[in-house]
Amino acid sequence: MRRLFILILLLVIFGAAVFYAEQWSFFAPGPPARSGRGTVVWIKPGERSAAIAAQLQGAGVVRNAALFRIGVTARGKVPDLKAGEYAIPSGASMADVMGILIAGKSIQHKITAAEGLTSRMIYELVRKDPALAGNAGPEPAEGSLLPETYFFTRGMTRGEILVRMVKAQRHFLAELWTRRAPGLPLASPKEAVTLASIIEKETAIPEERKHIAAVFVNRLRQGMKLQSDPTIIYGITKGYPLGRAIRASEVQQATAYNTYIIAGLPPTPICNPGKESIAAVLQPENSKDLYFVANGSGGHVFTSSIVEHQKNVAKWRRIEQDMRPAAPAPSLDSPSSPALRTTSDPDLTATPSGPAPATSVRRTTRGHARRRRHF
């Protein structure tokens, strides 16, 4: 009996020692990060606890994979471990690591689709993002994506992020379309996006968007051509920077998008407009203006009178002349200088009785240098 008692006592002491040793090792500080203040590990979906433990040891996050697995199993937490990409702090204990994997707070990656980019440009950004997975699928239709910053976790597919962009635009557009101003010359939400895409390319000043929207809405109501340079560029390059000034011959070039030639809106948007441009189209400023031209300080001056517009153009030409060195006058087939033509110049785009252009803007993608032709 005495021997049995001693054996039981020894087993109890041993068990207690093992328990406290496991407790100590599980909650003790872990190894320091091999570099920096932490280590990034990516636990893929479907991995078993043994593979997870081995991966953590291989990354230097835990010292012993077996002890980590035993600790997680003993606490009944194996089913709670979640796949994801995690930033494990330097020196984190195995208990801390387990808690991070249970919480499932993966590292958030982001991709920014800037206002004014074409669908092809955004598609290429998505296709080249290293944190996304899988095939991007077909290129989305022009103007179907909502420019924003999108957050995602590693492993999301490229197709999924593009679908998110499409759904975000549909939701935003549907909400604003129901509250649009009455009497707009727009037959569908798609036409609203098309006009918004032109406004997006016309100005980078948020305060001007509703006024510019009013100019184009007024022109559509009166059957006047929009005559906007970004539509010329899109017809030539599909929205990529032209790399030079627009040529006078290109103003006359008949493309499906050249609003110096076609009446009304182009067949599709010319970029993906941001929320502010879409909102400006559906709630334009209350204005009778039909023209606008650069004011020399980054903005525009607006008018409803062709006489006043010609005065504004002349003023802008003087400002522009002071801003650039003297150069030989360009031929009609050479790149046009900004503000090359006024309504008194030979009309390259309309009948003699046709209205003067509202304005014409030549610019690269948003945020790059802009060169303007105003009439």
C-alpha positions as CSV (number, residue, x, y, z in Angstrom):
1,M,0.0,0.0,0.0
2,R,2.8,2.4,0.9
3,R,4.5,1.8,-2.4
4,L,1.2,2.5,-4.3
5,F,0.8,5.7,-2.4
6,I,4.4,6.8,-3.2
7,L,3.8,5.9,-6.9
8,I,0.6,7.9,-7.0
9,L,2.4,10.8,-5.3
10,L,5.2,10.7,-7.8
11,L,2.7,10.7,-10.7
12,V,0.9,13.7,-9.2
13,I,4.2,15.5,-8.8
14,F,5.3,14.6,-12.3
15,G,1.9,15.6,-13.8
16,A,2.0,18.9,-11.9
17,A,5.5,19.5,-13.2
18,V,4.5,18.8,-16.8
19,F,1.4,21.0,-16.4
20,Y,3.4,24.0,-15.1
21,A,6.2,23.4,-17.6
22,E,3.6,23.4,-20.4
23,Q,2.0,26.5,-19.0
24,W,5.3,28.3,-18.6
25,S,6.4,27.4,-22.2
26,F,3.1,28.3,-23.7
27,F,2.9,31.7,-22.1
28,A,6.6,32.5,-22.1
29,P,8.0,35.1,-24.5
30,G,8.7,33.6,-28.0
31,P,11.7,34.0,-30.2
32,P,12.5,37.5,-31.5
33,A,11.7,38.3,-35.1
34,R,14.4,37.6,-37.6
35,S,14.1,41.2,-38.8
36,G,12.1,44.2,-37.9
37,R,9.4,44.2,-35.2
38,G,7.4,41.2,-36.4
39,T,7.0,38.3,-38.8
40,V,4.3,37.9,-41.5
41,V,2.9,34.4,-41.9
42,W,0.2,33.3,-44.3
43,I,-2.0,30.4,-43.2
44,K,-3.8,29.1,-46.2
45,P,-7.3,27.8,-46.0
46,G,-7.7,24.1,-45.2
47,E,-4.3,23.6,-43.5
48,R,-4.3,21.2,-40.6
49,S,-2.9,22.0,-37.2
50,A,0.3,20.1,-37.8
51,A,1.0,22.0,-41.0
52,I,0.2,25.3,-39.2
53,A,2.5,24.5,-36.3
54,A,5.3,23.5,-38.7
55,Q,4.9,26.7,-40.7
56,L,5.0,28.8,-37.6
57,Q,8.2,27.1,-36.5
58,G,9.7,27.5,-40.0
59,A,9.0,31.2,-39.9
60,G,10.7,31.5,-36.5
61,V,7.4,32.5,-34.8
62,V,7.4,29.6,-32.3
63,R,10.4,27.6,-31.1
64,N,8.8,24.2,-31.1
65,A,5.9,23.1,-33.4
66,A,5.0,20.1,-31.3
67,L,4.6,22.1,-28.1
68,F,2.5,24.7,-30.0
69,R,0.2,22.0,-31.3
70,I,0.0,20.3,-27.9
71,G,-0.9,23.6,-26.3
72,V,-3.6,24.4,-28.8
73,T,-5.0,20.9,-28.7
74,A,-5.1,20.8,-24.9
75,R,-7.1,24.0,-24.8
76,G,-9.6,22.7,-27.4
77,K,-8.8,25.6,-29.8
78,V,-7.7,23.7,-32.9
79,P,-11.1,24.2,-34.7
80,D,-11.0,28.0,-34.0
81,L,-7.7,28.6,-35.8
82,K,-8.5,30.7,-38.9
83,A,-6.7,31.0,-42.2
84,G,-5.3,34.4,-43.1
85,E,-2.2,36.5,-43.3
86,Y,-1.0,37.6,-39.9
87,A,1.6,40.0,-38.5
88,I,3.1,38.2,-35.5
89,P,4.9,40.6,-33.1
90,S,8.5,39.9,-32.2
91,G,8.7,37.8,-29.0
92,A,5.0,36.8,-29.0
93,S,4.2,33.8,-26.8
94,M,2.6,30.7,-28.2
95,A,-0.6,31.8,-26.4
96,D,-0.4,35.2,-28.2
97,V,0.1,33.5,-31.5
98,M,-2.9,31.2,-30.9
99,G,-5.0,34.2,-30.0
100,I,-4.0,36.0,-33.2
101,L,-5.0,33.1,-35.3
102,I,-8.3,32.6,-33.4
103,A,-9.2,36.3,-33.8
104,G,-8.6,36.0,-37.5
105,K,-7.6,39.7,-37.9
106,S,-5.7,39.3,-41.2
107,I,-3.4,42.0,-42.6
108,Q,-5.5,44.4,-44.8
109,H,-4.1,45.1,-48.2
110,K,-5.5,47.9,-50.3
111,I,-5.7,48.8,-54.0
112,T,-6.7,52.3,-55.2
113,A,-8.6,52.9,-58.4
114,A,-8.2,56.6,-58.9
115,E,-10.9,58.8,-60.4
116,G,-10.5,59.2,-64.2
117,L,-8.7,55.9,-64.9
118,T,-10.1,53.8,-67.7
119,S,-11.3,50.3,-67.0
120,R,-8.3,48.9,-68.8
121,M,-6.0,50.9,-66.5
122,I,-7.7,49.6,-63.4
123,Y,-7.8,46.1,-64.8
124,E,-4.0,46.2,-65.2
125,L,-3.6,47.5,-61.6
126,V,-5.7,44.5,-60.3
127,R,-3.9,42.0,-62.6
128,K,-0.5,43.0,-61.3
129,D,-1.3,43.3,-57.6
130,P,0.8,40.5,-55.9
131,A,-1.5,40.1,-52.9
132,L,-4.4,39.1,-55.1
133,A,-4.9,35.6,-56.5
134,G,-6.4,33.9,-59.5
135,N,-7.3,35.2,-62.9
136,A,-8.9,38.6,-63.4
137,G,-11.4,37.3,-65.9
138,P,-12.7,39.6,-68.7
139,E,-12.0,43.3,-68.7
140,P,-14.9,45.2,-67.2
141,A,-16.9,47.6,-69.5
142,E,-15.7,51.1,-69.7
143,G,-17.1,53.3,-66.9
144,S,-18.5,50.3,-64.9
145,L,-16.1,50.6,-61.9
146,L,-16.4,52.9,-58.9
147,P,-13.0,54.6,-58.2
148,E,-12.2,54.1,-54.5
149,T,-9.6,52.5,-52.2
150,Y,-10.6,48.9,-51.7
151,F,-9.3,46.8,-48.8
152,F,-8.9,43.1,-49.0
153,T,-7.0,40.2,-47.4
154,R,-4.3,38.1,-49.2
155,G,-5.8,35.4,-51.3
156,M,-8.9,37.3,-52.5
157,T,-9.1,36.7,-56.3
158,R,-8.6,39.4,-58.9
159,G,-12.0,38.6,-60.3
160,E,-13.6,39.1,-56.9
161,I,-12.1,42.6,-56.4
162,L,-13.3,43.7,-59.8
163,V,-16.8,42.4,-59.0
164,R,-16.7,44.5,-55.8
165,M,-15.9,47.6,-57.9
166,V,-18.7,47.0,-60.3
167,K,-21.2,46.4,-57.5
168,A,-20.1,49.5,-55.6
169,Q,-20.7,51.6,-58.7
170,R,-24.1,50.1,-59.3
171,H,-25.2,50.6,-55.7
172,F,-24.0,54.2,-55.6
173,L,-25.5,55.1,-59.0
174,A,-28.8,53.5,-58.3
175,E,-29.1,55.5,-55.1
176,L,-28.3,58.9,-56.8
177,W,-30.4,58.1,-59.9
178,T,-33.6,58.0,-57.9
179,R,-32.8,61.4,-56.4
180,R,-31.7,63.1,-59.7
181,A,-32.8,66.6,-60.6
182,P,-36.0,66.7,-62.8
183,G,-35.8,67.3,-66.5
184,L,-32.2,66.1,-67.1
185,P,-31.5,65.2,-70.8
186,L,-30.3,61.8,-69.7
187,A,-32.2,58.7,-70.6
188,S,-30.5,56.2,-68.4
189,P,-27.9,55.8,-65.6
190,K,-25.4,54.8,-68.2
191,E,-25.8,58.1,-69.9
192,A,-25.2,59.8,-66.6
193,V,-22.0,57.9,-66.1
194,T,-20.9,58.8,-69.7
195,L,-21.4,62.5,-69.1
196,A,-19.8,62.2,-65.6
197,S,-16.7,60.7,-67.3
198,I,-16.3,63.7,-69.5
199,I,-16.7,66.1,-66.5
200,E,-14.1,64.0,-64.6
201,K,-11.6,64.7,-67.3
202,E,-12.5,68.4,-67.7
203,T,-11.6,69.5,-64.2
204,A,-9.8,68.4,-61.1
205,I,-11.4,71.1,-59.0
206,P,-14.3,69.7,-57.0
207,E,-16.1,73.0,-56.6
208,E,-16.3,73.3,-60.4
209,R,-17.9,70.0,-61.3
210,K,-21.5,71.0,-60.8
211,H,-21.0,74.2,-62.8
212,I,-19.3,72.3,-65.7
213,A,-22.1,69.7,-65.5
214,A,-24.6,72.5,-65.9
215,V,-22.8,73.8,-69.1
216,F,-22.9,70.3,-70.7
217,V,-26.5,69.7,-69.6
218,N,-27.5,73.0,-71.1
219,R,-25.8,72.2,-74.3
220,L,-27.5,68.8,-74.5
221,R,-30.9,70.4,-74.0
222,Q,-30.2,72.9,-76.8
223,G,-28.8,70.3,-79.2
224,M,-25.3,71.8,-79.1
225,K,-22.3,69.6,-79.5
226,L,-20.3,69.1,-76.3
227,Q,-16.9,69.7,-78.1
228,S,-14.7,68.3,-75.3
229,D,-11.0,67.4,-76.0
230,P,-10.9,64.4,-73.7
231,T,-13.4,62.7,-76.1
232,I,-10.9,63.3,-79.0
233,I,-8.1,61.7,-77.0
234,Y,-10.2,58.7,-76.0
235,G,-11.1,58.1,-79.6
236,I,-7.4,58.0,-80.5
237,T,-5.7,56.3,-77.5
238,K,-8.6,54.8,-75.5
239,G,-7.8,57.2,-72.6
240,Y,-4.0,56.8,-72.4
241,P,-2.1,60.1,-72.5
242,L,-1.6,61.4,-76.0
243,G,1.9,62.7,-75.1
244,R,1.5,65.9,-77.1
245,A,-1.0,68.5,-78.0
246,I,-4.0,67.6,-80.0
247,R,-3.6,68.3,-83.7
248,A,-6.1,70.4,-85.6
249,S,-6.6,67.5,-88.0
250,E,-7.5,65.3,-85.1
251,V,-10.3,67.8,-84.1
252,Q,-11.8,67.0,-87.5
253,Q,-11.1,63.3,-87.3
254,A,-14.4,61.3,-87.2
255,T,-14.4,58.8,-84.4
256,A,-17.3,57.5,-82.4
257,Y,-16.1,59.5,-79.4
258,N,-15.2,62.9,-80.9
259,T,-17.8,65.3,-79.6
260,Y,-16.6,67.9,-82.1
261,I,-18.1,65.6,-84.8
262,I,-20.9,63.6,-83.1
263,A,-24.0,65.1,-81.6
264,G,-24.9,64.2,-78.0
265,L,-23.0,61.8,-75.9
266,P,-20.3,59.3,-76.9
267,P,-21.4,55.6,-77.1
268,T,-19.7,54.8,-73.8
269,P,-18.0,56.6,-70.9
270,I,-14.4,57.6,-71.5
271,C,-13.2,56.8,-68.0
272,N,-14.5,55.7,-64.6
273,P,-15.8,58.9,-63.0
274,G,-15.6,59.4,-59.2
275,K,-18.6,59.9,-56.9
276,E,-18.4,63.7,-57.1
277,S,-18.6,63.8,-60.9
278,I,-21.5,61.4,-60.9
279,A,-23.3,63.5,-58.2
280,A,-22.6,66.7,-60.2
281,V,-24.3,65.3,-63.3
282,L,-27.4,64.2,-61.4
283,Q,-27.6,67.4,-59.4
284,P,-26.0,70.1,-61.6
285,E,-25.7,73.7,-60.6
286,N,-28.6,76.0,-61.5
287,S,-27.0,77.9,-64.3
288,K,-27.7,79.0,-67.9
289,D,-24.0,79.1,-68.9
290,L,-22.9,77.5,-72.1
291,Y,-19.2,78.2,-72.2
292,F,-16.1,78.1,-69.9
293,V,-12.5,78.8,-70.3
294,A,-9.3,78.7,-68.2
295,N,-8.9,81.7,-65.9
296,G,-5.1,81.4,-65.5
297,S,-5.1,80.3,-61.9
298,G,-6.1,76.7,-62.3
299,G,-9.9,77.2,-62.6
300,H,-12.4,78.4,-65.2
301,V,-14.5,81.4,-65.9
302,F,-18.1,80.7,-67.1
303,T,-20.6,82.6,-69.3
304,S,-23.8,82.2,-71.2
305,S,-22.9,84.8,-73.8
306,I,-20.7,84.1,-76.8
307,V,-19.6,87.7,-76.8
308,E,-18.4,87.5,-73.2
309,H,-16.9,84.1,-73.9
310,Q,-14.8,85.5,-76.7
311,K,-13.5,88.2,-74.3
312,N,-12.6,85.6,-71.8
313,V,-10.8,83.6,-74.5
314,A,-8.8,86.7,-75.5
315,K,-7.9,87.3,-71.9
316,W,-6.8,83.7,-71.5
317,R,-4.7,83.9,-74.7
318,R,-2.9,86.9,-73.3
319,I,-2.2,85.1,-70.0
320,E,-1.0,82.0,-72.0
321,Q,1.2,84.1,-74.2
322,D,2.9,85.5,-71.2
323,M,3.4,82.0,-69.8
324,R,5.2,80.5,-72.8
325,P,8.2,81.5,-75.0
326,A,7.6,82.8,-78.5
327,A,7.3,80.0,-81.1
328,P,6.5,79.7,-84.8
329,A,2.8,79.5,-85.5
330,P,1.7,75.9,-86.0
331,S,0.3,74.6,-89.2
332,L,-3.1,73.0,-89.2
333,D,-1.5,69.5,-89.1
334,S,1.0,70.4,-86.3
335,P,0.2,69.9,-82.6
336,S,-2.2,72.7,-81.6
337,S,-1.0,75.1,-79.1
338,P,-3.4,75.8,-76.2
339,A,-6.2,78.2,-77.1
340,L,-5.3,77.9,-80.8
341,R,-8.7,78.8,-82.2
342,T,-11.6,81.1,-81.4
343,T,-14.9,81.4,-83.0
344,S,-13.4,83.8,-85.5
345,D,-10.9,81.2,-86.8
346,P,-11.8,78.8,-89.6
347,D,-14.4,76.5,-88.2
348,L,-13.1,72.9,-88.3
349,T,-15.9,71.2,-86.5
350,A,-19.3,72.7,-87.3
351,T,-21.3,74.5,-89.9
352,P,-20.8,78.3,-90.0
353,S,-24.1,78.8,-88.1
354,G,-23.2,76.3,-85.4
355,P,-22.5,77.2,-81.8
356,A,-19.1,77.9,-80.5
357,P,-17.4,75.1,-78.4
358,A,-18.1,75.3,-74.7
359,T,-14.4,74.5,-74.0
360,S,-11.9,71.8,-74.9
361,V,-9.6,70.2,-72.5
362,R,-6.4,68.3,-73.2
363,R,-5.0,66.4,-70.3
364,T,-3.3,63.2,-69.3
365,T,-4.5,61.0,-66.5
366,R,-5.6,62.6,-63.3
367,G,-2.9,64.4,-61.4
368,H,-0.6,64.8,-64.4
369,A,0.1,68.1,-66.3
370,R,-2.8,69.4,-68.3
371,R,-2.8,71.5,-71.5
372,R,-6.0,73.2,-72.6
373,R,-7.6,74.4,-75.8
374,H,-10.4,76.8,-75.0
375,F,-12.8,78.6,-77.4
